[in-house]
Amino acid sequence: METQHLGKTSSLPATPEAAVLDYVPNPRPGRLYLVRFTAPEFTSLCPVTGQPDFAHLVIDYAPGETIVESKSLKLFLGAFRNHAAFHEDCTVGIAERLVAEMKPVWLRIGGYWYPRGGIPIDVFWQTGAAPDGLWVPGQDVPGYRGRG
């Protein structure tokens, strides 16, 4: 499979829609296992105020025929830096794009957003129940506690 980013110089895409996600063949086809990506410094913009929003994202998936190439995922997530969208749209949109293109056996995302207006917003989405036999560890991202 030809990749656009792996082993090449790549610039940050201007928008998430312009980002190209690369997929490579699953090195363990037919094997049920979990892949986890953690993005503790995810950023986007508030669509109302234009101020930055920050989140800790955890993406878990059980691969189907392909896996997402990590450099392309990093660039895709980085493209949200100047993207204005609500937390729910960013979190679920990331997952839906991965599901539509990669077609994993199962996927879930946890978006642990830092407070906006004093209220943290956490967003969770998954494709359905985890497959029988798949070990799915907890995401273990503590809820926001403030300074106390």
N, C-alpha and C positions, 0 to 999 in steps of 0.2 A: 504494500500500500504506500503510495506517495504521500508524504506529509509536507505541509507548507512551512512548519516552524522548526521541527526537530533538526538540530545540527546546523541551523541557519540563523542569521541575524534577523530579528523580527521587531517591528515597532509596535507600540501599544495602539490598538485599534481606536478609532475616533468614537465609536459607539459599540454597544453590545451587538447590535444587529450587523455591524460590519465585521465583527470578529469571526474568524474561521476556526472552528474546533476540529482538530485532527483526531482520527480514530485509527487504531492499529488492531490487528487480529489478537484476540484473547489468547495468551500463551498457554492457558490451561482450559481449552474448550471442553465443555461437558462437566467440568468440576464446579461445584457450588462453593463459592468463597466470597468474602466481603472485601471491598476496597473502600478506604476512607481518605477523603481529602479534608483538611482543616485550613480555613482561611481566617486567621484571627484578626486581620487588619483590613477587612473588606470596607470599602467606602462607596457611597453614592451621594446624590444631592436630594434634598427635600424639594418636591415639585412645587411647593407653595412659597417657601422662603428663599430657596436657592442655597441654604446653608448645608454644610456637609453632615452626613449621617454615617455612623460607624457600626459595624456588626462583626460578630464572630460567627462564621458559617461552618457547619459540619455537613459534608455530603458523604453519604454511605450508599454504595450500590453493589449488587451482585451482577457481575458481567454476563452478558449473553455472548454473541459472536465477536464483539469488539470491546476494547477498553479506550477510555479517553486519554490522549497524550497530555501529560501534566503541564508542559510549557504552554500549550495552546489553551488549556484551562486557565492557567495563571493570567495569560493575556486577555482572555474573555472576561474574567472577573475584574481585572484592572480597568477594562473599558467602561465599567460602571462608575468610575471616579468622577466623571463629568456628566453622568446620566441622571436626570431628574425623574424619580419614581418613588411611590410609597413603598414602605418596607415589604408589605405583602406582595406587591407586584414584582419587586426584585427577587425575593426569595423563591416564590412559586415559579416565576418566569425562568430562572436559572435551571430549576429542576425540570420543568416542562421541555426546555430546549434540549437538555441532555437526554431525556427519555425519548423525545421525538427522533433525535439523530442517532443515538447510540443503541437504543432498544435494549436496555439492560433487563435482566430477569426481574430485578426489583431495585427501587431507589427510594431514599428518603433524604430530606434536607431539614436541618435545624438552623434557623436564622435567629441568633441571639443579639438583638439590637440594643445599643446603649440608649439611655434615656433621651427623649425629646420632650421638652416641656415638663420634665420631672417624671415621666412615665416610660419605663422600658417596654418595648414591644417585642415579643418573641413570636416567630412564625414557624410553623411546622407543616410539612406536607410529605406524603409518601404515595407510592403507586398502589398500595394495598397491603395486605398482611404479608409479613416476611415469609419466604418459603420455608417449609418444614426442613429442619436440619441445618439451617443457616445460623451460624453464631453471630448475633447482633449485639455488640457491647453497647452499654449506655453511652450517651454522648458526654456526660459528665461535665457540662459547662454550667457552672453555678449561676443561679439567677442573680440579677443585679441587686447589691445590698447597700449601695451608697457608701458613706464613710464610716458607718457604725460598725 
